Amino acid sequence: MTYIFMTVLLYGICTQASDPTNQPFLNPEQLRDTQTTQQRLLSHGFKKIFFMTPDKLKLCGLFLDKHQSEKIKGTIIYCAGFYPGTKEGMSSFYSLIANQPYNVLLFDARGHQESEGTLLSYSNLKQYGSTEYQDIIAAINFVQKYNEDHNINTNIIIHGICSGAFNAAKALEYMTKHNDPNLRTIQGIIFDSGWLQLQDIVESTINAELDKRFKNSYFSWLAKPLSYILNNFYLLTLKHYHAQLPGIEKFIQTTTIPIWFVHCINDPYVPIQPVQKCTQQCNAPRCWWIEHNSHASYHMKHHQEYQAKLLDFLEQIQR
């Protein structure tokens, strides 16, 4: 039952099918071939690197340093969602700034692909969201040290999608509370399709994934009873633990770091309403509420529109 529950819940969240394009980094079918995608990234100049988290997990990443060929404005760290949670899976976002003067770090989240850690164990799922922020802290520390060692512009921008956005905010909240000196390097956050509390998105994710899987199927009648079973399974096994995980509303509402919120109004997986409500109390938030029903994948079909708005945000936060 646990396997079925997590397959439905986590396979769907942070991914949605998109129309293929002629650009390999924006073609979902090609992105599923992680080995080929990694080779493409390496051909773009990325190097495979490893770094340690504060809780002693070795994470694998791909790092692109362009400072020897052009003046760098900063480094963008991409934080993936739960699934696929891989560096290759974030290459579609890299493609939007590939020709811009930024260094780039893509990395596998803990328990994913080439990084250490567990993923689909009951213990890990029970505490999901409480330790993953350490991946982002480790990524920031790696980039900061690399920049200082190579005399590179120390500005860092964090681009998180879905749970990656939540974990990024939680990392910066932790750094703020502990007066981490590396916090001064963070110039902005892109909060794409993120959520504020894990327990708030589970029911919608289960329902959206079942609707997608059974749509136009002879077994469409199974969607509602399965939804009832899986939602009650979550209620009985995991929701109690997730309810104890502190949210990120207070940090988002009080931080002085510029945040660009990107969210589709009809996102079937992560409802927009809690995020919209939270931004009403933020310090000059930048919001792009999109009239669409995709989740963390709007850039795949509308990459030029997304790219233009992304570059505008990056330009605005430059010091």
TIKEVEX-173479 format. One line per 3 residues: number of its first residue (from 1); their letters; for each residue x, y, z of N, C-alpha, C. Coordinates in pm, whole numbers. Layout:
N
NUM	a	X Y Z X Y Z X Y Z ~ ...
//
This chain:
319
1	mty	82 -121 0 0 0 0 86 126 0 ~ 194 124 80 282 241 84 342 267 -53 ~ 383 161 -122 443 178 -254 342 237 -352
4	ifm	219 186 -350 115 238 -440 88 385 -409 ~ 77 416 -281 48 553 -240 155 649 -290 ~ 282 614 -266 389 705 -303 409 712 -454
7	tvl	380 603 -524 391 606 -669 292 706 -728 ~ 169 701 -679 67 794 -727 100 936 -687 ~ 137 955 -561 160 1089 -510 282 1155 -569
10	lyg	394 1083 -570 521 1148 -599 564 1138 -744 ~ 508 1045 -818 542 1042 -960 480 1162 -1031 ~ 362 1200 -986 293 1309 -1054 343 1445 -1012
13	ict	373 1463 -883 406 1596 -837 541 1640 -893 ~ 548 1763 -932 667 1825 -990 690 1784 -1135 ~ 603 1704 -1195 619 1672 -1336 482 1670 -1401
16	qas	480 1713 -1525 361 1698 -1606 406 1688 -1749 ~ 333 1611 -1828 371 1594 -1968 356 1725 -2043 ~ 447 1751 -2136 443 1870 -2219 463 1830 -2363
19	dpt	430 1921 -2453 449 1893 -2594 597 1890 -2626 ~ 647 1790 -2700 787 1787 -2737 823 1906 -2826 ~ 947 1950 -2816 998 2055 -2902 1125 2005 -2968
22	nqp	1179 2086 -3056 1303 2049 -3124 1425 2075 -3037 ~ 1406 2137 -2921 1516 2164 -2831 1525 2051 -2729 ~ 1635 1979 -2725 1643 1860 -2638 1622 1889 -2491
25	fln	1665 2007 -2440 1646 2038 -2299 1501 2075 -2268 ~ 1419 2095 -2371 1279 2127 -2350 1188 2017 -2402 ~ 1247 1903 -2425 1172 1788 -2475 1159 1686 -2362
28	peq	1040 1669 -2305 1025 1581 -2189 1064 1437 -2215 ~ 1041 1389 -2337 1079 1251 -2369 1230 1235 -2363 ~ 1303 1332 -2415 1449 1324 -2413 1504 1346 -2273
31	lrd	1437 1430 -2194 1485 1455 -2059 1477 1330 -1971 ~ 1386 1240 -2004 1375 1116 -1925 1498 1027 -1943 ~ 1571 1048 -2050 1696 975 -2073 1807 1053 -2003
34	tqt	1825 1027 -1874 1916 1107 -1794 2061 1095 -1839 ~ 2100 977 -1886 2239 959 -1929 2270 1046 -2050 ~ 2180 1048 -2147 2202 1130 -2266 2196 1278 -2230
37	tqq	2102 1315 -2142 2092 1454 -2100 2217 1499 -2028 ~ 2272 1411 -1943 2396 1447 -1874 2510 1469 -1974 ~ 2518 1385 -2075 2621 1402 -2176 2605 1535 -2250
40	rll	2481 1573 -2276 2457 1702 -2341 2504 1817 -2252 ~ 2476 1806 -2123 2519 1910 -2030 2672 1917 -2022 ~ 2736 1803 -2020 2882 1800 -2019 2940 1864 -2145
43	shg	2871 1845 -2256 2917 1907 -2381 2899 2058 -2379 ~ 2813 2107 -2288 2795 2251 -2272 2900 2310 -2178 ~ 2986 2226 -2122 3091 2276 -2034 3071 2245 -1888
46	fkk	2963 2176 -1852 2941 2137 -1713 3045 2034 -1669 ~ 3081 2039 -1542 3171 1941 -1482 3100 1872 -1366 ~ 3123 1742 -1352 3062 1670 -1240 3138 1702 -1112
49	iff	3062 1736 -1007 3122 1769 -878 3046 1699 -766 ~ 3108 1695 -649 3045 1637 -530 3065 1732 -413 ~ 2967 1739 -324 2981 1821 -205 2902 1757 -91
52	mtp	2939 1792 31 2882 1730 150 2778 1820 216 ~ 2671 1758 264 2570 1832 339 2611 1841 485 ~ 2551 1930 562 2583 1937 705 2558 1807 779
55	dkl	2463 1724 731 2439 1596 797 2511 1481 728 ~ 2619 1514 657 2717 1416 606 2666 1326 494 ~ 2590 1379 404 2554 1308 281 2630 1369 164
58	klc	2681 1283 77 2753 1331 -40 2654 1349 -155 ~ 2644 1471 -205 2555 1501 -315 2635 1518 -444 ~ 2571 1480 -554 2635 1491 -685 2571 1605 -763
61	glf	2655 1683 -828 2604 1793 -907 2679 1809 -1038 ~ 2627 1897 -1121 2693 1940 -1243 2709 2091 -1233 ~ 2833 2137 -1250 2862 2278 -1230 2920 2338 -1357
64	ldk	2867 2453 -1396 2913 2523 -1515 2978 2654 -1472 ~ 3107 2669 -1503 3182 2790 -1472 3224 2857 -1603 ~ 3171 2976 -1627 3200 3048 -1751 3285 3173 -1728
67	hqs	3344 3187 -1608 3408 3314 -1575 3534 3341 -1657 ~ 3593 3239 -1713 3714 3261 -1794 3682 3314 -1934 ~ 3557 3301 -1975 3520 3346 -2109 3433 3472 -2109
70	eki	3373 3505 -1994 3291 3626 -1987 3277 3672 -1842 ~ 3237 3797 -1824 3217 3853 -1692 3088 3798 -1634 ~ 3098 3731 -1521 2984 3663 -1461 2906 3757 -1369
73	kgt	2772 3754 -1382 2686 3833 -1295 2651 3761 -1166 ~ 2668 3630 -1164 2636 3553 -1046 2621 3406 -1079 ~ 2580 3328 -980 2560 3184 -998 2416 3149 -963
76	iiy	2352 3072 -1050 2215 3027 -1025 2219 2882 -977 ~ 2161 2857 -862 2149 2721 -807 2007 2674 -831 ~ 1992 2562 -900 1860 2507 -930 1826 2396 -832
79	cag	1709 2407 -770 1665 2311 -668 1543 2236 -721 ~ 1561 2109 -747 1456 2027 -809 1347 1991 -709 ~ 1230 1951 -764 1122 1900 -683 1149 1756 -642
82	fyp	1052 1695 -575 1072 1558 -525 1098 1461 -639 ~ 1018 1470 -746 1038 1381 -859 1042 1463 -987 ~ 1144 1446 -1074 1248 1344 -1057 1358 1380 -959
85	gtk	1369 1507 -920 1467 1545 -819 1611 1539 -864 ~ 1633 1544 -996 1767 1524 -1050 1822 1649 -1117 ~ 1953 1651 -1129 2020 1762 -1198 1979 1767 -1344
88	egm	1967 1650 -1407 1927 1646 -1548 1785 1698 -1567 ~ 1698 1670 -1470 1561 1714 -1479 1546 1865 -1476 ~ 1646 1935 -1424 1641 2081 -1417 1708 2148 -1537
91	ssf	1754 2068 -1631 1823 2126 -1746 1731 2209 -1834 ~ 1600 2184 -1826 1506 2265 -1904 1509 2410 -1856 ~ 1530 2432 -1726 1541 2568 -1674 1677 2629 -1711
94	ysl	1780 2547 -1707 1912 2596 -1750 1907 2648 -1893 ~ 1830 2581 -1979 1825 2622 -2120 1776 2764 -2137 ~ 1700 2814 -2039 1646 2950 -2049 1752 3057 -2028
97	ian	1863 3022 -1961 1968 3121 -1936 2104 3074 -1989 ~ 2101 2975 -2079 2226 2916 -2128 2319 3018 -2192 ~ 2262 3120 -2253 2343 3222 -2321 2364 3347 -2237
100	qpy	2330 3339 -2110 2344 3454 -2020 2471 3440 -1934 ~ 2522 3551 -1882 2649 3548 -1806 2632 3500 -1662 ~ 2588 3377 -1647 2571 3318 -1515 2637 3181 -1509
103	nvl	2703 3154 -1397 2743 3017 -1369 2620 2942 -1319 ~ 2625 2808 -1326 2507 2728 -1296 2544 2604 -1214 ~ 2465 2576 -1112 2479 2450 -1038 2348 2374 -1043
106	lfd	2355 2253 -1096 2244 2157 -1093 2287 2044 -1001 ~ 2197 1989 -920 2240 1879 -835 2124 1783 -808 ~ 2162 1658 -781 2064 1557 -742 2031 1576 -594
109	arg	1903 1588 -564 1862 1597 -424 1896 1466 -352 ~ 1905 1472 -223 1938 1352 -144 1843 1237 -178 ~ 1901 1118 -189 1821 1001 -222 1788 987 -369
112	hqe	1837 1077 -452 1807 1073 -596 1934 1046 -676 ~ 1921 960 -770 2023 928 -869 2163 911 -810 ~ 2255 1006 -832 2395 988 -792 2426 1046 -654
115	seg	2327 1098 -584 2349 1150 -450 2316 1044 -345 ~ 2383 1055 -232 2356 963 -121 2224 996 -53 ~ 2175 901 26 2052 920 100 1944 823 55
118	tll	1840 811 135 1728 724 102 1611 807 54 ~ 1518 742 -15 1406 814 -73 1273 756 -29 ~ 1237 639 -82 1104 585 -58 1099 486 59
121	sys	1161 523 170 1144 444 292 1038 514 377 ~ 970 438 459 865 497 543 924 603 635 ~ 1041 575 691 1105 669 782 1135 801 712
124	nlk	1185 792 590 1219 914 517 1093 992 480 ~ 990 921 435 865 989 396 800 1055 517 ~ 814 993 631 755 1046 754 816 1181 791
127	qyg	946 1195 768 1013 1319 807 1046 1408 686 ~ 985 1377 571 1017 1455 452 988 1604 475 ~ 1083 1686 433 1069 1830 450 1144 1885 570
130	ste	1193 1796 656 1261 1842 778 1413 1844 765 ~ 1468 1774 666 1614 1769 651 1662 1811 512 ~ 1575 1812 414 1615 1838 276 1675 1977 256
133	yqd	1639 2071 343 1693 2207 331 1846 2208 341 ~ 1902 2104 405 2046 2098 420 2117 2079 285 ~ 2045 2023 187 2103 2010 53 2131 2149 -5
136	iia	2038 2241 14 2053 2375 -42 2161 2451 32 ~ 2169 2435 164 2276 2499 239 2412 2450 189 ~ 2422 2320 165 2548 2263 114 2581 2319 -24
139	ain	2480 2333 -108 2502 2388 -243 2550 2532 -235 ~ 2489 2610 -147 2530 2750 -131 2673 2757 -80 ~ 2707 2673 17 2843 2673 71 2945 2634 -36
142	fvq	2909 2536 -119 3000 2495 -227 3025 2611 -323 ~ 2918 2675 -367 2931 2784 -464 3007 2901 -404 ~ 2976 2936 -279 3043 3048 -215 3194 3025 -205
145	kyn	3234 2907 -164 3377 2877 -152 3443 2878 -290 ~ 3375 2818 -388 3431 2815 -524 3450 2957 -577 ~ 3351 3041 -556 3360 3178 -606 3473 3255 -539
148	edh	3489 3237 -410 3596 3305 -338 3732 3254 -384 ~ 3743 3123 -403 3871 3065 -446 3912 3110 -586 ~ 3813 3139 -672 3841 3174 -811 3813 3320 -842
151	nin	3790 3399 -737 3769 3543 -753 3655 3572 -851 ~ 3540 3505 -828 3422 3520 -912 3316 3599 -836 ~ 3236 3673 -908 3122 3744 -848 3047 3650 -754
154	tni	3029 3692 -630 2972 3602 -529 2820 3600 -526 ~ 2753 3676 -612 2606 3678 -612 2549 3540 -643 ~ 2447 3500 -567 2380 3372 -586 2230 3394 -598
157	iih	2170 3328 -697 2025 3328 -713 1979 3183 -701 ~ 1872 3160 -628 1820 3025 -610 1689 3011 -685 ~ 1681 2908 -768 1560 2881 -847 1507 2745 -804
160	gic	1396 2746 -730 1339 2621 -680 1201 2596 -739 ~ 1171 2470 -766 1038 2433 -813 975 2335 -715 ~ 846 2355 -691 768 2267 -605 837 2247 -470
163	sga	871 2124 -433 936 2102 -303 1074 2165 -299 ~ 1138 2183 -415 1266 2251 -419 1254 2396 -375 ~ 1141 2459 -409 1116 2596 -364 1095 2600 -213
166	fna	1017 2504 -161 996 2495 -16 1128 2475 57 ~ 1208 2378 10 1334 2348 76 1431 2465 70 ~ 1430 2538 -41 1519 2654 -55 1480 2762 47
169	aka	1351 2788 59 1306 2888 156 1340 2845 298 ~ 1325 2716 325 1356 2665 459 1506 2677 488 ~ 1589 2656 385 1733 2671 402 1770 2815 436
172	ley	1711 2909 364 1741 3050 389 1686 3096 524 ~ 1574 3037 564 1520 3067 697 1619 3021 805 ~ 1672 2901 787 1770 2848 883 1895 2937 886
175	mtk	1942 2977 770 2062 3061 763 2036 3197 828 ~ 1916 3248 812 1881 3377 873 1883 3366 1025 ~ 1823 3260 1078 1816 3242 1224 1955 3223 1284
178	hnd	2047 3165 1208 2180 3135 1260 2285 3235 1212 ~ 2240 3346 1156 2331 3453 1112 2444 3400 1024 ~ 2408 3313 932 2507 3255 841 2562 3365 750
181	pnl	2695 3385 749 2753 3493 666 2730 3474 517 ~ 2708 3349 474 2685 3325 332 2549 3376 285 ~ 2462 3410 380 2330 3461 343 2341 3591 264
184	rti	2447 3666 290 2464 3796 221 2483 3780 71 ~ 2519 3660 27 2543 3639 -116 2414 3612 -193 ~ 2305 3582 -122 2179 3547 -189 2110 3673 -239
187	qgi	2099 3685 -369 2042 3805 -430 1894 3791 -463 ~ 1844 3669 -475 1705 3652 -510 1663 3506 -510 ~ 1532 3485 -503 1473 3351 -504 1364 3346 -610
190	ifd	1365 3241 -690 1253 3214 -781 1175 3099 -721 ~ 1052 3127 -682 966 3033 -609 859 2985 -706 ~ 891 2880 -782 805 2833 -890 721 2713 -843
193	sgw	591 2731 -840 497 2623 -805 525 2564 -668 ~ 575 2647 -579 610 2599 -446 490 2593 -352 ~ 512 2529 -238 408 2516 -136 462 2559 -1
196	lql	369 2585 90 405 2638 222 401 2532 331 ~ 313 2433 315 298 2324 412 276 2195 334 ~ 353 2092 365 342 1966 291 202 1906 300
199	qdi	143 1909 416 12 1846 434 -97 1912 348 ~ -73 2037 304 -173 2109 227 -185 2064 83 ~ -85 1989 33 -85 1957 -110 -108 1809 -140
202	ves	-112 1726 -37 -119 1582 -61 -252 1541 -126 ~ -362 1587 -71 -492 1548 -126 -507 1594 -270 ~ -471 1718 -299 -484 1769 -436 -392 1694 -531
205	tin	-274 1657 -483 -180 1584 -568 -233 1444 -601 ~ -284 1375 -500 -342 1242 -523 -455 1250 -624 ~ -545 1346 -604 -660 1358 -693 -619 1395 -835
208	ael	-524 1487 -848 -480 1530 -981 -410 1417 -1056 ~ -329 1340 -983 -256 1232 -1049 -351 1120 -1091 ~ -447 1088 -1008 -544 985 -1044 -629 1030 -1163
211	dkr	-670 1155 -1163 -748 1208 -1275 -669 1198 -1405 ~ -541 1230 -1396 -457 1225 -1516 -439 1082 -1566 ~ -417 991 -1474 -389 852 -1513 -513 781 -1568
214	fkn	-632 816 -1515 -752 745 -1555 -839 822 -1655 ~ -794 939 -1694 -873 1020 -1787 -889 946 -1920 ~ -1010 947 -1971 -1041 881 -2099 -1006 732 -2098
217	syf	-1016 671 -1982 -983 529 -1968 -1109 450 -1936 ~ -1107 322 -1972 -1217 234 -1935 -1229 219 -1783 ~ -1119 251 -1716 -1116 234 -1570 -1131 367 -1498
220	swl	-1187 467 -1564 -1202 599 -1503 -1284 593 -1374 ~ -1372 494 -1364 -1455 480 -1245 -1373 448 -1120 ~ -1248 404 -1141 -1163 370 -1028 -1104 493 -958
223	akp	-1104 607 -1026 -1037 725 -972 -1092 766 -835 ~ -1223 774 -823 -1282 821 -696 -1259 724 -580 ~ -1284 594 -598 -1258 504 -484 -1110 498 -447
226	lsy	-1022 504 -547 -878 504 -517 -839 632 -443 ~ -899 743 -484 -872 869 -416 -913 859 -269 ~ -1028 801 -244 -1074 785 -106 -978 698 -26
229	iln	-934 588 -84 -844 495 -15 -710 561 15 ~ -651 625 -87 -518 682 -71 -517 802 23 ~ -620 885 14 -626 1000 104 -644 956 248
232	nfy	-723 854 270 -740 804 406 -615 732 455 ~ -546 666 364 -418 603 400 -319 709 447 ~ -315 820 375 -226 929 415 -267 985 550
235	llt	-396 1004 570 -447 1057 696 -406 970 814 ~ -408 839 794 -380 745 903 -232 721 926 ~ -148 745 825 -8 705 837 93 820 841
238	lkh	73 925 764 176 1026 749 134 1169 785 ~ 7 1200 773 -33 1339 790 1 1394 928 ~ -11 1311 1030 21 1356 1166 164 1409 1174
241	yha	257 1339 1110 397 1380 1114 419 1505 1030 ~ 357 1513 914 374 1629 827 312 1754 889 ~ 207 1735 967 142 1850 1031 233 1917 1134
244	qlp	331 1842 1184 423 1897 1284 539 1972 1221 ~ 552 1962 1090 662 2031 1021 628 2179 1007 ~ 710 2268 1062 681 2411 1051 677 2456 905
247	gie	586 2546 874 577 2601 739 676 2714 718 ~ 671 2774 602 768 2878 569 702 3016 551 ~ 575 3028 592 503 3154 572 575 3272 637
250	kfi	617 3256 762 678 3367 835 804 3415 766 ~ 886 3321 721 1010 3361 653 978 3438 525 ~ 886 3385 446 852 3448 319 797 3589 342
253	qtt	723 3608 449 661 3737 475 756 3839 537 ~ 868 3793 591 959 3885 661 1095 3901 595 ~ 1133 3812 507 1266 3822 447 1277 3946 358
256	tip	1397 3999 351 1423 4112 261 1482 4066 129 ~ 1504 3936 115 1556 3882 -11 1444 3890 -116 ~ 1469 3946 -233 1366 3952 -337 1319 3813 -378
259	iwf	1188 3794 -386 1130 3666 -427 1040 3689 -547 ~ 1057 3606 -648 967 3607 -763 881 3481 -754 ~ 751 3501 -734 657 3390 -724 599 3360 -862
262	vhc	610 3234 -902 556 3188 -1030 462 3071 -1000 ~ 337 3083 -1044 242 2976 -1013 125 2983 -1109 ~ 83 2868 -1158 -35 2864 -1244 -161 2868 -1157
265	ind	-256 2950 -1196 -376 2970 -1116 -454 2839 -1098 ~ -454 2757 -1202 -529 2631 -1194 -436 2510 -1180 ~ -326 2529 -1111 -234 2419 -1082 -312 2309 -1009
268	pyv	-326 2190 -1069 -406 2085 -1005 -333 2014 -891 ~ -203 2029 -885 -125 1958 -784 -102 2043 -658 ~ -60 2166 -678 -31 2257 -566 -123 2378 -577
271	piq	-229 2382 -499 -324 2494 -506 -254 2628 -484 ~ -292 2727 -561 -226 2857 -557 -271 2943 -439 ~ -390 2917 -386 -450 3008 -288 -363 3033 -164
274	pvq	-303 2931 -100 -220 2960 18 -101 3051 -15 ~ -41 3032 -133 73 3114 -170 29 3257 -198 ~ -82 3272 -270 -135 3405 -296 -165 3481 -167
277	kct	-228 3412 -74 -263 3474 54 -137 3516 129 ~ -36 3430 125 89 3459 195 159 3581 137 ~ 158 3594 5 230 3705 -58 168 3841 -27
280	qqc	43 3841 18 -22 3968 52 44 4036 171 ~ 119 3956 249 190 4010 365 340 4021 342 ~ 384 4002 217 527 4005 187 577 4146 162
283	nap	709 4161 170 772 4288 139 792 4301 -11 ~ 706 4376 -77 715 4404 -221 737 4276 -303 ~ 646 4179 -295 664 4055 -372 647 4079 -521
286	rcw	716 3999 -599 698 4000 -743 623 3872 -778 ~ 505 3885 -835 419 3768 -856 380 3756 -1003 ~ 385 3635 -1052 336 3604 -1186 236 3490 -1170
289	wie	108 3526 -1164 1 3428 -1154 -47 3398 -1296 ~ -26 3276 -1341 -45 3241 -1481 -181 3175 -1504 ~ -253 3223 -1603 -382 3163 -1640 -355 3032 -1714
292	hns	-327 2928 -1638 -294 2798 -1698 -316 2690 -1595 ~ -312 2563 -1636 -338 2452 -1545 -221 2355 -1536 ~ -100 2402 -1561 17 2313 -1551 84 2329 -1414
295	has	172 2237 -1382 245 2240 -1256 394 2233 -1282 ~ 465 2340 -1250 611 2347 -1260 663 2315 -1400 ~ 579 2335 -1500 623 2301 -1636 577 2403 -1740
298	yhm	529 2518 -1694 481 2619 -1788 592 2661 -1885 ~ 715 2664 -1835 829 2706 -1919 855 2612 -2035 ~ 807 2489 -2026 832 2391 -2132 757 2427 -2260
301	khh	634 2473 -2245 554 2507 -2363 565 2656 -2399 ~ 597 2737 -2301 599 2882 -2321 735 2937 -2279 ~ 842 2875 -2331 976 2907 -2283 1018 3052 -2311
304	qey	974 3109 -2423 1014 3246 -2454 949 3346 -2358 ~ 823 3324 -2325 754 3411 -2231 817 3399 -2092 ~ 841 3276 -2049 903 3254 -1918 1043 3314 -1916
307	qak	1119 3292 -2021 1255 3343 -2028 1259 3495 -2016 ~ 1171 3563 -2086 1169 3710 -2083 1143 3761 -1941 ~ 1047 3701 -1873 1014 3744 -1737 1125 3707 -1639
310	lld	1188 3591 -1660 1299 3550 -1574 1417 3647 -1587 ~ 1453 3680 -1710 1566 3771 -1731 1536 3910 -1675 ~ 1410 3951 -1681 1372 4079 -1624 1391 4078 -1473
313	fle	1351 3968 -1408 1371 3958 -1262 1519 3959 -1228 ~ 1599 3884 -1301 1742 3878 -1275 1806 4016 -1291 ~ 1759 4090 -1389 1812 4225 -1410 1774 4317 -1295
316	qiq	1654 4304 -1245 1605 4390 -1138 1683 4372 -1008 ~ 1728 4251 -981 1791 4224 -851 1942 4243 -852 ~ 2000 4277 -967 2143 4298 -974 2181 4422 -894
319	r	2287 4409 -819 2336 4523 -738 2454 4591 -809
//
